[in-house]
Amino acid sequence: GDWRLAIHSPFGAQVNQPWSLALTARLRETHGLDVQAMHSDDGIVLRLPDADDPPSGQAAVFDPAEVEERVRDEVGGSALFASRFRECAARALLLPKRNPARRSPLWQQRQRAAQLLGVASQYGSFPVVLEAMREVLQDVFDVPGLVQLMRDVEYRRVEERFPDARQAID
């Protein structure tokens, strides 16, 4: 009974994952829905529970200037960002070990990193936060590629097609 929105996109998971984050945020804001997204190398599938009408496929198209900011806003609270922050903080020696001869349990490292992130996130220019954000946006995601894709859609170098959802059901 739930609506599904499928986006076929051959641009890879590095483009599709940040695109699904931005799209999920947009649908959550505009429709007030708890949207669930799943991405892969060849597309995105969104599940829209409790939606009366399907959203327009046009919701997936972003202004190229807007999409990077929207992804940056969404990624800050993700588990991916938290894990990258923990790795960056450990490299920067901000998460010291209690006993240098023994490894700290992972749950303890996560707990300390979460406490540090809680404090560091209050300072937007904290170097470890900036490095973790850079890693996620440039190394894990291909946000410049996503921005270029939205530019290509805007200038009609990439064609988009939006079939009528009601026809697709029949």
C-alpha atoms as a printed R data frame, in Angstrom:
    type eleno elety resid chain resno      x      y       z
1   ATOM     1    CA   GLY     A     1  0.000  0.000   0.000
2   ATOM     2    CA   ASP     A     2  2.987  2.349   0.200
3   ATOM     3    CA   TRP     A     3  4.245  4.364  -2.735
4   ATOM     4    CA   ARG     A     4  7.688  3.711  -4.153
5   ATOM     5    CA   LEU     A     5  9.732  6.119  -6.203
6   ATOM     6    CA   ALA     A     6 12.454  4.522  -8.336
7   ATOM     7    CA   ILE     A     7 15.222  6.521  -9.949
8   ATOM     8    CA   HIS     A     8 17.292  4.657 -12.514
9   ATOM     9    CA   SER     A     9 20.698  6.277 -12.493
10  ATOM    10    CA   PRO     A    10 23.839  4.663 -13.953
11  ATOM    11    CA   PHE     A    11 26.172  7.126 -12.227
12  ATOM    12    CA   GLY     A    12 27.242  4.846  -9.386
13  ATOM    13    CA   ALA     A    13 26.739  4.689  -5.653
14  ATOM    14    CA   GLN     A    14 29.107  7.611  -5.050
15  ATOM    15    CA   VAL     A    15 26.600  9.894  -6.800
16  ATOM    16    CA   ASN     A    16 23.405  8.040  -5.896
17  ATOM    17    CA   GLN     A    17 23.996  7.960  -2.125
18  ATOM    18    CA   PRO     A    18 24.302 11.735  -1.626
19  ATOM    19    CA   TRP     A    19 21.441 12.218  -4.091
20  ATOM    20    CA   SER     A    20 19.241  9.922  -2.000
21  ATOM    21    CA   LEU     A    21 20.188 11.863   1.154
22  ATOM    22    CA   ALA     A    22 19.184 15.163  -0.449
23  ATOM    23    CA   LEU     A    23 15.994 13.695  -1.892
24  ATOM    24    CA   THR     A    24 15.002 12.123   1.417
25  ATOM    25    CA   ALA     A    25 15.455 15.473   3.162
26  ATOM    26    CA   ARG     A    26 13.393 17.278   0.511
27  ATOM    27    CA   LEU     A    27 10.496 14.806   0.711
28  ATOM    28    CA   ARG     A    28 10.597 14.844   4.504
29  ATOM    29    CA   GLU     A    29 10.342 18.652   4.503
30  ATOM    30    CA   THR     A    30  7.728 19.044   1.777
31  ATOM    31    CA   HIS     A    31  5.459 16.074   2.537
32  ATOM    32    CA   GLY     A    32  6.232 15.456   6.221
33  ATOM    33    CA   LEU     A    33  6.901 11.783   5.536
34  ATOM    34    CA   ASP     A    34  9.377  9.386   7.082
35  ATOM    35    CA   VAL     A    35 10.984  8.451   3.782
36  ATOM    36    CA   GLN     A    36 13.200  5.379   3.600
37  ATOM    37    CA   ALA     A    37 15.845  5.306   0.876
38  ATOM    38    CA   MET     A    38 18.013  2.591  -0.576
39  ATOM    39    CA   HIS     A    39 20.728  3.327  -3.119
40  ATOM    40    CA   SER     A    40 22.959  1.190  -5.315
41  ATOM    41    CA   ASP     A    41 25.271  1.609  -8.277
42  ATOM    42    CA   ASP     A    42 22.360  1.791 -10.691
43  ATOM    43    CA   GLY     A    43 19.665  3.724  -8.895
44  ATOM    44    CA   ILE     A    44 17.690  4.831  -5.862
45  ATOM    45    CA   VAL     A    45 14.461  3.437  -4.446
46  ATOM    46    CA   LEU     A    46 12.435  5.505  -1.988
47  ATOM    47    CA   ARG     A    47  9.612  4.111   0.121
48  ATOM    48    CA   LEU     A    48  6.950  6.662   1.014
49  ATOM    49    CA   PRO     A    49  4.724  5.308   3.801
50  ATOM    50    CA   ASP     A    50  1.375  6.954   4.494
51  ATOM    51    CA   ALA     A    51  1.470  9.064   1.338
52  ATOM    52    CA   ASP     A    52 -1.906  9.728  -0.250
53  ATOM    53    CA   ASP     A    53 -0.504 10.625  -3.659
54  ATOM    54    CA   PRO     A    54  2.851  9.802  -5.193
55  ATOM    55    CA   PRO     A    55  5.341 12.655  -5.357
56  ATOM    56    CA   SER     A    56  6.253 14.002  -8.724
57  ATOM    57    CA   GLY     A    57  9.456 12.685 -10.229
58  ATOM    58    CA   GLN     A    58 10.422 16.334 -10.548
59  ATOM    59    CA   ALA     A    59 11.205 16.234  -6.807
60  ATOM    60    CA   ALA     A    60 14.393 14.337  -7.669
61  ATOM    61    CA   VAL     A    61 15.764 17.259  -9.709
62  ATOM    62    CA   PHE     A    62 17.699 19.836  -7.696
63  ATOM    63    CA   ASP     A    63 19.123 23.227  -8.440
64  ATOM    64    CA   PRO     A    64 22.884 22.628  -8.866
65  ATOM    65    CA   ALA     A    65 23.656 25.394  -6.366
66  ATOM    66    CA   GLU     A    66 21.340 23.871  -3.748
67  ATOM    67    CA   VAL     A    67 22.254 20.186  -3.866
68  ATOM    68    CA   GLU     A    68 25.719 20.376  -2.261
69  ATOM    69    CA   GLU     A    69 24.450 22.400   0.692
70  ATOM    70    CA   ARG     A    70 21.533 20.021   1.197
71  ATOM    71    CA   VAL     A    71 23.857 16.992   1.190
72  ATOM    72    CA   ARG     A    72 26.232 18.720   3.617
73  ATOM    73    CA   ASP     A    73 23.344 19.456   5.987
74  ATOM    74    CA   GLU     A    74 22.137 15.849   5.895
75  ATOM    75    CA   VAL     A    75 25.484 14.103   6.168
76  ATOM    76    CA   GLY     A    76 26.416 15.827   9.438
77  ATOM    77    CA   GLY     A    77 24.057 13.634  11.443
78  ATOM    78    CA   SER     A    78 24.767 10.362   9.666
79  ATOM    79    CA   ALA     A    79 26.508  7.265  10.985
80  ATOM    80    CA   LEU     A    80 28.971  7.536   8.100
81  ATOM    81    CA   PHE     A    81 30.046 10.981   9.271
82  ATOM    82    CA   ALA     A    82 30.344  9.780  12.881
83  ATOM    83    CA   SER     A    83 32.604  6.900  11.877
84  ATOM    84    CA   ARG     A    84 34.783  9.139   9.692
85  ATOM    85    CA   PHE     A    85 34.976 11.662  12.522
86  ATOM    86    CA   ARG     A    86 36.127  8.889  14.903
87  ATOM    87    CA   GLU     A    87 38.857  7.851  12.448
88  ATOM    88    CA   CYS     A    88 40.011 11.454  11.939
89  ATOM    89    CA   ALA     A    89 40.037 12.117  15.686
90  ATOM    90    CA   ALA     A    90 42.085  8.959  16.293
91  ATOM    91    CA   ARG     A    91 44.594 10.007  13.594
92  ATOM    92    CA   ALA     A    92 44.837 13.440  15.208
93  ATOM    93    CA   LEU     A    93 45.504 11.754  18.580
94  ATOM    94    CA   LEU     A    94 42.431 13.367  20.123
95  ATOM    95    CA   LEU     A    95 41.188  9.998  21.400
96  ATOM    96    CA   PRO     A    96 44.027  8.851  23.668
97  ATOM    97    CA   LYS     A    97 44.156  5.285  24.921
98  ATOM    98    CA   ARG     A    98 43.890  4.669  28.646
99  ATOM    99    CA   ASN     A    99 46.553  1.990  28.436
100 ATOM   100    CA   PRO     A   100 48.959  2.308  25.485
101 ATOM   101    CA   ALA     A   101 49.810 -1.393  25.641
102 ATOM   102    CA   ARG     A   102 46.197 -2.503  25.023
103 ATOM   103    CA   ARG     A   103 43.603 -1.740  22.406
104 ATOM   104    CA   SER     A   104 40.467  0.080  23.462
105 ATOM   105    CA   PRO     A   105 37.170 -1.700  22.763
106 ATOM   106    CA   LEU     A   106 35.303 -0.325  19.760
107 ATOM   107    CA   TRP     A   107 32.244  0.631  21.808
108 ATOM   108    CA   GLN     A   108 34.482  2.718  24.048
109 ATOM   109    CA   GLN     A   109 36.121  4.436  21.061
110 ATOM   110    CA   ARG     A   110 32.676  5.219  19.642
111 ATOM   111    CA   GLN     A   111 31.506  6.607  22.966
112 ATOM   112    CA   ARG     A   112 34.528  8.900  23.327
113 ATOM   113    CA   ALA     A   113 34.266 10.003  19.701
114 ATOM   114    CA   ALA     A   114 30.556 10.794  20.147
115 ATOM   115    CA   GLN     A   115 31.351 12.933  23.188
116 ATOM   116    CA   LEU     A   116 34.110 14.731  21.288
117 ATOM   117    CA   LEU     A   117 31.829 15.229  18.274
118 ATOM   118    CA   GLY     A   118 29.169 16.709  20.541
119 ATOM   119    CA   VAL     A   119 31.623 19.368  21.691
120 ATOM   120    CA   ALA     A   120 33.447 19.866  18.379
121 ATOM   121    CA   SER     A   121 30.261 20.273  16.344
122 ATOM   122    CA   GLN     A   122 29.566 23.508  18.205
123 ATOM   123    CA   TYR     A   123 32.616 24.928  16.413
124 ATOM   124    CA   GLY     A   124 32.046 24.736  12.664
125 ATOM   125    CA   SER     A   125 35.685 25.388  11.844
126 ATOM   126    CA   PHE     A   126 37.100 22.668  14.117
127 ATOM   127    CA   PRO     A   127 39.793 21.016  11.940
128 ATOM   128    CA   VAL     A   128 38.774 17.411  12.636
129 ATOM   129    CA   VAL     A   129 35.134 18.175  11.793
130 ATOM   130    CA   LEU     A   130 36.230 19.859   8.561
131 ATOM   131    CA   GLU     A   131 38.457 16.922   7.632
132 ATOM   132    CA   ALA     A   132 35.729 14.371   8.347
133 ATOM   133    CA   MET     A   133 33.275 16.386   6.251
134 ATOM   134    CA   ARG     A   134 35.819 16.656   3.425
135 ATOM   135    CA   GLU     A   135 36.429 12.904   3.514
136 ATOM   136    CA   VAL     A   136 32.737 12.124   3.299
137 ATOM   137    CA   LEU     A   137 31.918 14.677   0.584
138 ATOM   138    CA   GLN     A   138 34.964 14.064  -1.607
139 ATOM   139    CA   ASP     A   139 36.390 10.612  -0.837
140 ATOM   140    CA   VAL     A   140 33.256  8.584  -0.073
141 ATOM   141    CA   PHE     A   141 30.686 10.591  -2.032
142 ATOM   142    CA   ASP     A   142 31.165 12.244  -5.396
143 ATOM   143    CA   VAL     A   143 29.331 15.473  -4.619
144 ATOM   144    CA   PRO     A   144 31.051 17.394  -7.443
145 ATOM   145    CA   GLY     A   145 29.780 14.657  -9.771
146 ATOM   146    CA   LEU     A   146 26.258 15.049  -8.362
147 ATOM   147    CA   VAL     A   147 26.407 18.826  -8.861
148 ATOM   148    CA   GLN     A   148 27.581 18.265 -12.448
149 ATOM   149    CA   LEU     A   149 24.744 15.785 -13.010
150 ATOM   150    CA   MET     A   150 22.194 18.348 -11.819
151 ATOM   151    CA   ARG     A   151 23.814 20.912 -14.137
152 ATOM   152    CA   ASP     A   152 23.565 18.453 -17.027
153 ATOM   153    CA   VAL     A   153 19.881 17.878 -16.253
154 ATOM   154    CA   GLU     A   154 19.317 21.632 -16.084
155 ATOM   155    CA   TYR     A   155 20.993 22.193 -19.472
156 ATOM   156    CA   ARG     A   156 19.225 19.138 -20.990
157 ATOM   157    CA   ARG     A   157 22.436 17.191 -21.597
158 ATOM   158    CA   VAL     A   158 20.899 14.394 -19.494
159 ATOM   159    CA   GLU     A   159 17.319 13.474 -20.227
160 ATOM   160    CA   GLU     A   160 14.844 12.790 -17.456
161 ATOM   161    CA   ARG     A   161 11.591 10.947 -17.879
162 ATOM   162    CA   PHE     A   162  8.709 10.944 -15.441
163 ATOM   163    CA   PRO     A   163  6.086  8.325 -16.264
164 ATOM   164    CA   ASP     A   164  2.671  8.821 -14.729
165 ATOM   165    CA   ALA     A   165  2.655  6.833 -11.482
166 ATOM   166    CA   ARG     A   166 -0.949  5.766 -11.856
167 ATOM   167    CA   GLN     A   167 -0.274  4.351 -15.322
168 ATOM   168    CA   ALA     A   168  2.714  2.406 -14.024
169 ATOM   169    CA   ILE     A   169  0.436  0.617 -11.530
170 ATOM   170    CA   ASP     A   170 -2.020 -0.542 -14.203
